[in-house]
């Protein structure tokens, strides 16, 4: 049974759910914040921003009916006695929430007394380090709040910092750098794929790797466009950011599915996945995809803007960590079963298992470090760099392990794509069946050059079982060729013009012919030049001639 076509299904499902994710609060996340407020509450949170010391500034403009005069702008910072003490504190009323403000710090901007409908002002921020500041409005003892507001929150005047919160510094530069690196990885994978296709070794798993790298490039491109717009106007296009997150998740899921398939031996030791294995993969990847979608929806709809939260600080995030651990257990079992039945694949599976064990544990460890070990005012930029570094590690290791080079002893593929149809699934518990891939040395070791064909493979024909070589026997319908006598000791040089004096410029044309009895036979085909063997154009190729032809073609190609 073919493996589930999960990448296409994942992309389709995520794109169909895109309209569900797009509606967001219009003013919750922008550093250029504006909107209309009408509430019966006397204390309302507006937005938050992480200001740099000596560079942070807030400029605002408010319009409201004269009858609603007069509101106060309250500026809280992230000290435990400030914002955490008042936000969602059911035991504090409006006056108690104003009481924690320190007047000597100019944390209250009063708009009282004067009969006007609009006011504009600003504040600069100075602190020992970068701090989160939370902006709220209050009118204690009144009949609610009603006003139009417009605020610009900035950090300096540089293009790279002006509209960015301090915890977002460097994200644009980091994403642009990784975009260039992943573009290079994608181009290299396409080049390697071109070489593998010429050798009939471009298997489904490598195509999945190319797809994951390409989707990663698209994700980073959308992230760079979003952050570039945000740096220009302080607003950005939230839809671009959501599309980038979706593509990032799709790339991760494709790569995860590829690792599990390789662990099970697909395209390495077997040509098919069993029916039960395909069902398990389909169920698992569907569950993983739905959890990813739920995480994005939860983050967009239920994350409180009044709190600095990380993506994995949610039930869906903890569910993803659990699924990652379950995937690793499955991956371990699949690799161990493949190695037990195909020990000759240890040069590939050994480094493969060690490298991606680190990758599987990197995501849960990163989530724990982000939740408990990184300050909130620096968390987003640090986590962004770590996350991209983990993805780069995964793609880079696989690119190196599958490079089509004769020096690469870890190369996994040896069966040509034209032979996949005749190779079936495994036996019970992953054991080789009568249709499993032949146990053969790596196909990569015979790569001679990227620009010329490897003619020596014409004379390397495995038996039907693929596990051993059988001597060629004469076909009953063809005349037997004389067997050359082999004696020990030095041999006299052949006489000129004798049948055994080979000329490098003369190449025999060979083809495979299957007679009635089982087992292929290598037969000399008709040649335009005079045949070197005296028994005629259809005589069997003697087994003793094969090493000489191997040496001859290798000598010709290396001249």
Buried (B, 14 or more C-beta within 10 A) or exposed (E): EEBBEBBEBBBEBBEEBBEEBEEBEEBBBBBBBBBEBEEEEBBBBBBBBBBBBEBBBBBBBBBBEEEBBBBBBBBBBBEEEBBBBBBEEEEBBBEBBBEBBEEEEEBBBEBEEEEEEEBEEEBEBEBEEBBBBBBBBBBEEEEEBBBBBBBBBBBBEEEBBBBBBBBBBBBBEBBBBBBEBBBEBBEBBEEBBEBBEEBBBBBBBBBBBBBBBBBBBBBBBBBBBBBBBBBEEBBBBBBBBBBBBBBBBBBBBBBBBBBBBBBBBBBBBBBBBBEEBBEBBBEBBBEBBBBBBBBBBBBBEEBEBBBBBBBBBBEBBBBBBEBBBEBBEBBBEBBBBBBEBBEEBBBBBEBBBEBBBEBBEBBBEBBEBBBEEBEBBBBBBBBBBBBBBBBBBBBBBBBBBBBBBEEBEBBBBBBEBEEBEEBBBBBEEBEBBEBBBBBEEBBBEBBBEEEEEBBBBBBEBBEEEBEEEEEBEEBEEBEEBEEEEEEEEEEEEEEEEEEEEBEEEEBBEBEEEEEEEEEBBBBBEEBEEEBBBEBEBBBBBBBEBBEEBBEBBBEEBEE
